[in-house]
């Protein structure tokens, strides 16, 4: 495929890219496996609900092979090393919001997301950003749930305003 | 002409007091969100979609028009002052515009971008109004096989024709197509790839995917890059107004940019950025001040910015008349239509003309509002740019999740948001384009539907796909779009295509 940069010096297999190729192959396999379990009974047309999934799974398999070849030759774009810590803070914030939403309500769950994201960008301390986030989220809840009638889950804080 | 009376009818809808209020709110929100660094029009529209949930379809679409155009104006402000284009179509604007801002000519750069956008938006919206009925008339004679061919062409051009590698574009596209499979098959009621999860039976929401890929993916990428990302605002010094010389150098690029941008956007192929690159190349060749290019030439801002807006208006031609989204923004707008049970396409023009023409007229109204709003308020927008990154992205994530929770307050939906957010980060990290994923998700099921409809009519005879001359022509173009770049890359001309990479929009 494309020669990014013209340097012809030795290229190593790109391990991360090989993982992508494997992931695409797995995705293709999942589609094959899932589609095979769909019965085709009752559909007289040659193109039933399984044709498109099979075609996509087949294409993904080819793409996976192409990606693996490219990764093997080291033809992937050059990347700089990313810092894992900020990413983990933010992912943790999103996960916390997802798990706490029903129990703690919109304001607390989203406030935690806010504070952990700010932490990911190096802003803290949490005892300060957490109340800010919860206050902001509560204000958003009041505007969107009360004024615009959006259904946002209520927790202990929101019930004070119900 | 029929178009005049229809457009006049649309203007009557758009000029009602409530419509003006909706348009104003849309324009204001669109600019405010679009100006935030890293947020392009696609994400602006996706983030603000929940705001329109509770309005009636007409009001919602009018607000939408404002958000769409506002988001584009906001994007150009960011790229000029911050040199972080929120979308690939603004890269060129950032190139020359940021140099102008550094030289203390940020005011005129913003002004020429705003006025150029206005002129391009005006001309292109009127062109849309006149072109649409013709395309609709044509589209009514299209059969399912023609539609399928059209979608194949869109798939190819969106994913494979431009960018660093066809393989990567196709990977993104097929990830999107896979996501499009999830849910109940409309024709047989079979559940596909739902794995028994009830939330998945309805399929994956386009807005969830778009918000996750653009907002969360971008946030993770910026956070991971740490201190690497640039973060310097150029203050607007001196006068905002353009001198007579600036006007003299700007008006031709505005018109040329419009003429280049609109046809490219209107073709069912996609890629607003191509027009901006062509316009930049044209201005560079025609200018009387070649020495200024690369150091802040006003033509290099005026032309591409006009081309950008003209092709954005152009993408509404295939979207409204054929139901064919050719950019991520258009894909999200299609989702906006679908939330009211409206399916853009020739039938929409026939069944709800007041809605379509109200939308087109609102685009004109929004365009005027932006011109009036933007130049005086530029100071305010600049202050938005100065928000520290931590608060900015914390706020972006808060609002992204708000939209998802508001649409469907379920943990599965938030789990998907997180999962697709990580996917978006991975795609960015390895240089995969994002837009094909979104377009694959929304266009995949439509393409499948047309294909199966065509084969049902022909009773399974595959030859029906290549029986109309139109379909054959479309396949030939698609094959050319796939093969010519391949040959160019093999012959070492890949750099040209790399520069045309479709990234965000």
Interface residues (C-beta under 8 A of the other chain):
Chain A: X1 X2 X3 X4 X16 X17 X20 X24 X27 X30 X31 X34 X35 X38 X39 X42 X43 X45 X46 X47 X48 X49 X51 X52 X53 X56 X59 X60 X63 X66 X67 X70 X76 X77 X79 X80 X82 X83 X84 X86 X87 X89 X90 X91 X93 X94 X95 X97 X98 X99 X101 X102 X106 X110 X113 X114 X115 X117 X118 X120 X121 X122 X123 X129 X133 X136 X137 X140 X144 X148 X149 X150 X151 X152 X153
Chain B: X50 X51 X53 X54 X164 X165 X166 X167 X170 X171 X174 X175 X177 X178 X181 X185 X187 X188 X190 X192 X193 X195 X216 X219 X220 X221 X223 X224 X225 X226 X228 X388 X389 X390 X391 X393 X394 X395 X397 X398 X399 X401 X402 X405 X406 X409 X411 X414 X415 X417 X418 X421 X422 X425 X426 X429 X430 X431 X444 X448 X451 X452 X455 X456 X459 X460 X489 X492 X494 X497 X498
